[in-house]
């Protein structure tokens, strides 16, 4: 948890899935963070998890949330409440955009983990509120 950026910490505390945060220096100044599940197909026959394993040697599960965040945002000392809310909302909407079949398959795999995850989410929400207070103007 300590190695994740503040945005990644809050996102991971809201969702019952492991989070991998990648920081990028590429892109324009207005580049916004984006997120996807490791199991999402990024090219025919290859998931994001497959590509990360092959190209970077990073092994993740299909349920892992991969957050790609601009360096400037990951190193920010604080976020405005408006900016943080907009970024988190956008990321959650993007993550919920899974095709119905993918969503059902994901739900089947995670049903057994639901009860412990719910308890962890409650703890995570409390941590997220505390982190948000320390990172928001």
CNS distance restraints for C-alpha pairs under 8 A (distance, minus, plus):
assign (resid   1 and name CA) (resid   9 and name CA) 6.35 0.50 0.50
assign (resid   4 and name CA) (resid   8 and name CA) 5.59 0.50 0.50
assign (resid   4 and name CA) (resid   9 and name CA) 5.74 0.50 0.50
assign (resid   4 and name CA) (resid  21 and name CA) 6.61 0.50 0.50
assign (resid   5 and name CA) (resid   9 and name CA) 6.10 0.50 0.50
assign (resid   5 and name CA) (resid  21 and name CA) 7.66 0.50 0.50
assign (resid   5 and name CA) (resid  74 and name CA) 5.29 0.50 0.50
assign (resid   5 and name CA) (resid  75 and name CA) 7.31 0.50 0.50
assign (resid   6 and name CA) (resid  10 and name CA) 6.28 0.50 0.50
assign (resid   6 and name CA) (resid  74 and name CA) 7.07 0.50 0.50
assign (resid   6 and name CA) (resid 131 and name CA) 7.27 0.50 0.50
assign (resid   6 and name CA) (resid 135 and name CA) 7.71 0.50 0.50
assign (resid   7 and name CA) (resid  11 and name CA) 6.10 0.50 0.50
assign (resid   7 and name CA) (resid  74 and name CA) 7.26 0.50 0.50
assign (resid   7 and name CA) (resid  84 and name CA) 7.79 0.50 0.50
assign (resid   7 and name CA) (resid  88 and name CA) 7.81 0.50 0.50
assign (resid   8 and name CA) (resid  12 and name CA) 5.91 0.50 0.50
assign (resid   8 and name CA) (resid  19 and name CA) 7.28 0.50 0.50
assign (resid   8 and name CA) (resid  21 and name CA) 6.46 0.50 0.50
assign (resid   8 and name CA) (resid  67 and name CA) 7.14 0.50 0.50
assign (resid   9 and name CA) (resid  13 and name CA) 6.12 0.50 0.50
assign (resid   9 and name CA) (resid 128 and name CA) 7.25 0.50 0.50
assign (resid  10 and name CA) (resid  14 and name CA) 6.36 0.50 0.50
assign (resid  10 and name CA) (resid 124 and name CA) 7.82 0.50 0.50
assign (resid  10 and name CA) (resid 125 and name CA) 7.86 0.50 0.50
assign (resid  10 and name CA) (resid 127 and name CA) 7.88 0.50 0.50
assign (resid  10 and name CA) (resid 128 and name CA) 4.96 0.50 0.50
assign (resid  10 and name CA) (resid 131 and name CA) 7.46 0.50 0.50
assign (resid  10 and name CA) (resid 132 and name CA) 7.74 0.50 0.50
assign (resid  11 and name CA) (resid  15 and name CA) 6.50 0.50 0.50
assign (resid  11 and name CA) (resid  88 and name CA) 7.10 0.50 0.50
assign (resid  12 and name CA) (resid  16 and name CA) 7.25 0.50 0.50
assign (resid  12 and name CA) (resid  17 and name CA) 6.93 0.50 0.50
assign (resid  12 and name CA) (resid  18 and name CA) 6.72 0.50 0.50
assign (resid  12 and name CA) (resid  19 and name CA) 5.74 0.50 0.50
assign (resid  12 and name CA) (resid 124 and name CA) 7.87 0.50 0.50
assign (resid  13 and name CA) (resid 120 and name CA) 7.92 0.50 0.50
assign (resid  13 and name CA) (resid 121 and name CA) 5.95 0.50 0.50
assign (resid  13 and name CA) (resid 123 and name CA) 7.86 0.50 0.50
assign (resid  13 and name CA) (resid 124 and name CA) 4.21 0.50 0.50
assign (resid  13 and name CA) (resid 125 and name CA) 5.86 0.50 0.50
assign (resid  13 and name CA) (resid 127 and name CA) 7.45 0.50 0.50
assign (resid  13 and name CA) (resid 128 and name CA) 6.37 0.50 0.50
assign (resid  14 and name CA) (resid 121 and name CA) 6.07 0.50 0.50
assign (resid  14 and name CA) (resid 124 and name CA) 6.48 0.50 0.50
assign (resid  14 and name CA) (resid 125 and name CA) 6.09 0.50 0.50
assign (resid  14 and name CA) (resid 128 and name CA) 7.75 0.50 0.50
assign (resid  15 and name CA) (resid 121 and name CA) 6.82 0.50 0.50
assign (resid  16 and name CA) (resid 114 and name CA) 7.99 0.50 0.50
assign (resid  16 and name CA) (resid 117 and name CA) 5.47 0.50 0.50
assign (resid  16 and name CA) (resid 118 and name CA) 7.38 0.50 0.50
assign (resid  16 and name CA) (resid 120 and name CA) 7.68 0.50 0.50
assign (resid  16 and name CA) (resid 121 and name CA) 6.47 0.50 0.50
assign (resid  17 and name CA) (resid  63 and name CA) 6.29 0.50 0.50
assign (resid  17 and name CA) (resid  64 and name CA) 5.79 0.50 0.50
assign (resid  17 and name CA) (resid  65 and name CA) 6.60 0.50 0.50
assign (resid  18 and name CA) (resid  63 and name CA) 7.32 0.50 0.50
assign (resid  18 and name CA) (resid  64 and name CA) 4.93 0.50 0.50
assign (resid  18 and name CA) (resid  65 and name CA) 6.18 0.50 0.50
assign (resid  19 and name CA) (resid  64 and name CA) 5.58 0.50 0.50
assign (resid  19 and name CA) (resid  65 and name CA) 4.69 0.50 0.50
assign (resid  19 and name CA) (resid  66 and name CA) 5.94 0.50 0.50
assign (resid  19 and name CA) (resid  67 and name CA) 7.14 0.50 0.50
assign (resid  20 and name CA) (resid  64 and name CA) 6.92 0.50 0.50
assign (resid  20 and name CA) (resid  65 and name CA) 6.12 0.50 0.50
assign (resid  20 and name CA) (resid  66 and name CA) 4.85 0.50 0.50
assign (resid  20 and name CA) (resid  67 and name CA) 6.10 0.50 0.50
assign (resid  21 and name CA) (resid  66 and name CA) 5.95 0.50 0.50
assign (resid  21 and name CA) (resid  67 and name CA) 4.72 0.50 0.50
assign (resid  21 and name CA) (resid  68 and name CA) 5.93 0.50 0.50
assign (resid  21 and name CA) (resid  69 and name CA) 7.11 0.50 0.50
assign (resid  22 and name CA) (resid  66 and name CA) 7.34 0.50 0.50
assign (resid  22 and name CA) (resid  67 and name CA) 6.08 0.50 0.50
assign (resid  22 and name CA) (resid  68 and name CA) 4.78 0.50 0.50
assign (resid  22 and name CA) (resid  69 and name CA) 6.20 0.50 0.50
assign (resid  23 and name CA) (resid  68 and name CA) 5.82 0.50 0.50
assign (resid  23 and name CA) (resid  69 and name CA) 4.97 0.50 0.50
assign (resid  23 and name CA) (resid  70 and name CA) 5.63 0.50 0.50
assign (resid  23 and name CA) (resid  71 and name CA) 5.47 0.50 0.50
assign (resid  23 and name CA) (resid  74 and name CA) 7.25 0.50 0.50
assign (resid  24 and name CA) (resid  68 and name CA) 6.94 0.50 0.50
assign (resid  24 and name CA) (resid  69 and name CA) 6.16 0.50 0.50
assign (resid  24 and name CA) (resid  70 and name CA) 4.96 0.50 0.50
assign (resid  24 and name CA) (resid  71 and name CA) 5.60 0.50 0.50
assign (resid  25 and name CA) (resid  70 and name CA) 6.04 0.50 0.50
assign (resid  25 and name CA) (resid  71 and name CA) 5.66 0.50 0.50
assign (resid  26 and name CA) (resid  70 and name CA) 7.66 0.50 0.50
assign (resid  27 and name CA) (resid  31 and name CA) 6.09 0.50 0.50
assign (resid  31 and name CA) (resid  70 and name CA) 6.65 0.50 0.50
assign (resid  32 and name CA) (resid  69 and name CA) 7.02 0.50 0.50
assign (resid  32 and name CA) (resid  70 and name CA) 6.87 0.50 0.50
assign (resid  32 and name CA) (resid  87 and name CA) 7.67 0.50 0.50
assign (resid  33 and name CA) (resid  67 and name CA) 6.96 0.50 0.50
assign (resid  33 and name CA) (resid  68 and name CA) 5.51 0.50 0.50
assign (resid  33 and name CA) (resid  69 and name CA) 4.39 0.50 0.50
assign (resid  33 and name CA) (resid  70 and name CA) 6.34 0.50 0.50
assign (resid  33 and name CA) (resid  87 and name CA) 7.38 0.50 0.50
assign (resid  33 and name CA) (resid  91 and name CA) 7.68 0.50 0.50
assign (resid  34 and name CA) (resid  67 and name CA) 5.84 0.50 0.50
assign (resid  34 and name CA) (resid  68 and name CA) 5.47 0.50 0.50
assign (resid  34 and name CA) (resid  69 and name CA) 6.77 0.50 0.50
assign (resid  34 and name CA) (resid  91 and name CA) 6.10 0.50 0.50
assign (resid  34 and name CA) (resid  94 and name CA) 7.86 0.50 0.50
assign (resid  35 and name CA) (resid  65 and name CA) 6.63 0.50 0.50
assign (resid  35 and name CA) (resid  66 and name CA) 5.41 0.50 0.50
assign (resid  35 and name CA) (resid  67 and name CA) 4.32 0.50 0.50
assign (resid  35 and name CA) (resid  68 and name CA) 6.16 0.50 0.50
assign (resid  35 and name CA) (resid  91 and name CA) 6.08 0.50 0.50
assign (resid  35 and name CA) (resid  94 and name CA) 7.11 0.50 0.50
assign (resid  35 and name CA) (resid  95 and name CA) 6.68 0.50 0.50
assign (resid  36 and name CA) (resid  40 and name CA) 6.91 0.50 0.50
assign (resid  36 and name CA) (resid  65 and name CA) 5.69 0.50 0.50
assign (resid  36 and name CA) (resid  66 and name CA) 5.35 0.50 0.50
assign (resid  36 and name CA) (resid  67 and name CA) 6.75 0.50 0.50
assign (resid  36 and name CA) (resid  94 and name CA) 7.54 0.50 0.50
assign (resid  36 and name CA) (resid  95 and name CA) 5.99 0.50 0.50
assign (resid  37 and name CA) (resid  48 and name CA) 7.46 0.50 0.50
assign (resid  37 and name CA) (resid  62 and name CA) 6.38 0.50 0.50
assign (resid  37 and name CA) (resid  63 and name CA) 5.88 0.50 0.50
assign (resid  37 and name CA) (resid  64 and name CA) 5.61 0.50 0.50
assign (resid  37 and name CA) (resid  65 and name CA) 4.54 0.50 0.50
assign (resid  37 and name CA) (resid  66 and name CA) 5.91 0.50 0.50
assign (resid  37 and name CA) (resid  95 and name CA) 7.35 0.50 0.50
assign (resid  38 and name CA) (resid  47 and name CA) 6.54 0.50 0.50
assign (resid  38 and name CA) (resid  48 and name CA) 4.90 0.50 0.50
assign (resid  38 and name CA) (resid  49 and name CA) 4.52 0.50 0.50
assign (resid  38 and name CA) (resid  60 and name CA) 6.88 0.50 0.50
assign (resid  38 and name CA) (resid  61 and name CA) 6.24 0.50 0.50
assign (resid  38 and name CA) (resid  62 and name CA) 4.29 0.50 0.50
assign (resid  38 and name CA) (resid  63 and name CA) 5.91 0.50 0.50
assign (resid  38 and name CA) (resid  64 and name CA) 5.29 0.50 0.50
assign (resid  38 and name CA) (resid  65 and name CA) 6.15 0.50 0.50
assign (resid  38 and name CA) (resid  66 and name CA) 6.40 0.50 0.50
assign (resid  39 and name CA) (resid  47 and name CA) 5.25 0.50 0.50
assign (resid  39 and name CA) (resid  48 and name CA) 6.06 0.50 0.50
assign (resid  39 and name CA) (resid  49 and name CA) 6.10 0.50 0.50
assign (resid  39 and name CA) (resid  61 and name CA) 7.29 0.50 0.50
assign (resid  39 and name CA) (resid  62 and name CA) 3.81 0.50 0.50
assign (resid  39 and name CA) (resid  63 and name CA) 6.36 0.50 0.50
assign (resid  39 and name CA) (resid  64 and name CA) 7.83 0.50 0.50
assign (resid  40 and name CA) (resid  47 and name CA) 5.23 0.50 0.50
assign (resid  40 and name CA) (resid  48 and name CA) 5.83 0.50 0.50
assign (resid  40 and name CA) (resid  49 and name CA) 7.97 0.50 0.50
assign (resid  40 and name CA) (resid  62 and name CA) 7.49 0.50 0.50
assign (resid  41 and name CA) (resid  45 and name CA) 6.95 0.50 0.50
assign (resid  41 and name CA) (resid  46 and name CA) 5.59 0.50 0.50
assign (resid  41 and name CA) (resid  47 and name CA) 4.02 0.50 0.50
assign (resid  41 and name CA) (resid  48 and name CA) 6.10 0.50 0.50
assign (resid  42 and name CA) (resid  46 and name CA) 6.18 0.50 0.50
assign (resid  42 and name CA) (resid  47 and name CA) 5.48 0.50 0.50
assign (resid  42 and name CA) (resid  48 and name CA) 5.75 0.50 0.50
assign (resid  43 and name CA) (resid  47 and name CA) 6.98 0.50 0.50
assign (resid  46 and name CA) (resid  50 and name CA) 5.84 0.50 0.50
assign (resid  46 and name CA) (resid  51 and name CA) 6.72 0.50 0.50
assign (resid  47 and name CA) (resid  51 and name CA) 6.41 0.50 0.50
assign (resid  48 and name CA) (resid  52 and name CA) 6.16 0.50 0.50
assign (resid  49 and name CA) (resid  53 and name CA) 6.14 0.50 0.50
assign (resid  49 and name CA) (resid  59 and name CA) 6.88 0.50 0.50
assign (resid  49 and name CA) (resid  60 and name CA) 5.77 0.50 0.50
assign (resid  49 and name CA) (resid  61 and name CA) 6.60 0.50 0.50
assign (resid  49 and name CA) (resid  62 and name CA) 6.27 0.50 0.50
assign (resid  50 and name CA) (resid  54 and name CA) 6.09 0.50 0.50
assign (resid  51 and name CA) (resid  55 and name CA) 5.78 0.50 0.50
assign (resid  51 and name CA) (resid  56 and name CA) 7.79 0.50 0.50
assign (resid  52 and name CA) (resid  56 and name CA) 5.22 0.50 0.50
assign (resid  52 and name CA) (resid  57 and name CA) 6.34 0.50 0.50
assign (resid  52 and name CA) (resid  58 and name CA) 5.46 0.50 0.50
assign (resid  52 and name CA) (resid  59 and name CA) 6.99 0.50 0.50
assign (resid  53 and name CA) (resid  57 and name CA) 4.36 0.50 0.50
assign (resid  53 and name CA) (resid  58 and name CA) 4.59 0.50 0.50
assign (resid  53 and name CA) (resid  59 and name CA) 5.09 0.50 0.50
assign (resid  53 and name CA) (resid  60 and name CA) 7.57 0.50 0.50
assign (resid  54 and name CA) (resid  58 and name CA) 7.81 0.50 0.50
assign (resid  60 and name CA) (resid  64 and name CA) 6.30 0.50 0.50
assign (resid  63 and name CA) (resid 106 and name CA) 7.11 0.50 0.50
assign (resid  69 and name CA) (resid  73 and name CA) 6.83 0.50 0.50
assign (resid  69 and name CA) (resid  74 and name CA) 6.44 0.50 0.50
assign (resid  70 and name CA) (resid  74 and name CA) 6.36 0.50 0.50
assign (resid  71 and name CA) (resid  75 and name CA) 6.11 0.50 0.50
assign (resid  72 and name CA) (resid  76 and name CA) 6.24 0.50 0.50
assign (resid  77 and name CA) (resid 135 and name CA) 6.71 0.50 0.50
assign (resid  78 and name CA) (resid 134 and name CA) 7.50 0.50 0.50
assign (resid  78 and name CA) (resid 135 and name CA) 4.09 0.50 0.50
assign (resid  78 and name CA) (resid 136 and name CA) 5.47 0.50 0.50
assign (resid  78 and name CA) (resid 137 and name CA) 6.80 0.50 0.50
assign (resid  79 and name CA) (resid  83 and name CA) 6.42 0.50 0.50
assign (resid  79 and name CA) (resid  84 and name CA) 5.88 0.50 0.50
assign (resid  79 and name CA) (resid 135 and name CA) 5.53 0.50 0.50
assign (resid  79 and name CA) (resid 136 and name CA) 4.88 0.50 0.50
assign (resid  79 and name CA) (resid 137 and name CA) 6.61 0.50 0.50
assign (resid  80 and name CA) (resid  84 and name CA) 6.11 0.50 0.50
assign (resid  80 and name CA) (resid 135 and name CA) 7.74 0.50 0.50
assign (resid  80 and name CA) (resid 136 and name CA) 4.99 0.50 0.50
assign (resid  80 and name CA) (resid 137 and name CA) 5.26 0.50 0.50
assign (resid  81 and name CA) (resid  85 and name CA) 6.01 0.50 0.50
assign (resid  81 and name CA) (resid 136 and name CA) 5.41 0.50 0.50
assign (resid  81 and name CA) (resid 137 and name CA) 6.75 0.50 0.50
assign (resid  82 and name CA) (resid  86 and name CA) 6.15 0.50 0.50
assign (resid  83 and name CA) (resid  87 and name CA) 6.11 0.50 0.50
assign (resid  84 and name CA) (resid  88 and name CA) 6.02 0.50 0.50
assign (resid  84 and name CA) (resid 136 and name CA) 7.98 0.50 0.50
assign (resid  85 and name CA) (resid  89 and name CA) 5.87 0.50 0.50
assign (resid  86 and name CA) (resid  90 and name CA) 6.04 0.50 0.50
assign (resid  87 and name CA) (resid  91 and name CA) 6.16 0.50 0.50
assign (resid  88 and name CA) (resid  92 and name CA) 6.13 0.50 0.50
assign (resid  89 and name CA) (resid  93 and name CA) 6.14 0.50 0.50
assign (resid  90 and name CA) (resid  94 and name CA) 6.15 0.50 0.50
assign (resid  91 and name CA) (resid  95 and name CA) 6.15 0.50 0.50
assign (resid  92 and name CA) (resid  96 and name CA) 6.11 0.50 0.50
assign (resid  93 and name CA) (resid  97 and name CA) 6.39 0.50 0.50
assign (resid  94 and name CA) (resid  98 and name CA) 7.99 0.50 0.50
assign (resid  98 and name CA) (resid 102 and name CA) 6.08 0.50 0.50
assign (resid  98 and name CA) (resid 103 and name CA) 5.87 0.50 0.50
assign (resid  99 and name CA) (resid 103 and name CA) 6.23 0.50 0.50
assign (resid 100 and name CA) (resid 104 and name CA) 6.19 0.50 0.50
assign (resid 101 and name CA) (resid 105 and name CA) 6.22 0.50 0.50
assign (resid 102 and name CA) (resid 106 and name CA) 6.08 0.50 0.50
assign (resid 103 and name CA) (resid 107 and name CA) 6.10 0.50 0.50
assign (resid 104 and name CA) (resid 108 and name CA) 6.21 0.50 0.50
assign (resid 105 and name CA) (resid 109 and name CA) 6.42 0.50 0.50
assign (resid 106 and name CA) (resid 110 and name CA) 6.32 0.50 0.50
assign (resid 107 and name CA) (resid 111 and name CA) 5.92 0.50 0.50
assign (resid 110 and name CA) (resid 114 and name CA) 6.39 0.50 0.50
assign (resid 113 and name CA) (resid 117 and name CA) 5.94 0.50 0.50
assign (resid 114 and name CA) (resid 118 and name CA) 5.97 0.50 0.50
assign (resid 115 and name CA) (resid 119 and name CA) 6.61 0.50 0.50
assign (resid 116 and name CA) (resid 120 and name CA) 6.29 0.50 0.50
assign (resid 117 and name CA) (resid 121 and name CA) 5.95 0.50 0.50
assign (resid 118 and name CA) (resid 122 and name CA) 6.33 0.50 0.50
assign (resid 119 and name CA) (resid 123 and name CA) 6.55 0.50 0.50
assign (resid 120 and name CA) (resid 124 and name CA) 5.96 0.50 0.50
assign (resid 121 and name CA) (resid 125 and name CA) 5.94 0.50 0.50
assign (resid 122 and name CA) (resid 126 and name CA) 6.55 0.50 0.50
assign (resid 123 and name CA) (resid 127 and name CA) 6.41 0.50 0.50
assign (resid 124 and name CA) (resid 128 and name CA) 5.95 0.50 0.50
assign (resid 125 and name CA) (resid 129 and name CA) 6.14 0.50 0.50
assign (resid 126 and name CA) (resid 130 and name CA) 6.36 0.50 0.50
assign (resid 127 and name CA) (resid 131 and name CA) 6.08 0.50 0.50
assign (resid 128 and name CA) (resid 132 and name CA) 5.88 0.50 0.50
assign (resid 129 and name CA) (resid 133 and name CA) 6.23 0.50 0.50
assign (resid 130 and name CA) (resid 134 and name CA) 6.55 0.50 0.50
assign (resid 131 and name CA) (resid 135 and name CA) 6.21 0.50 0.50
assign (resid 132 and name CA) (resid 136 and name CA) 5.78 0.50 0.50
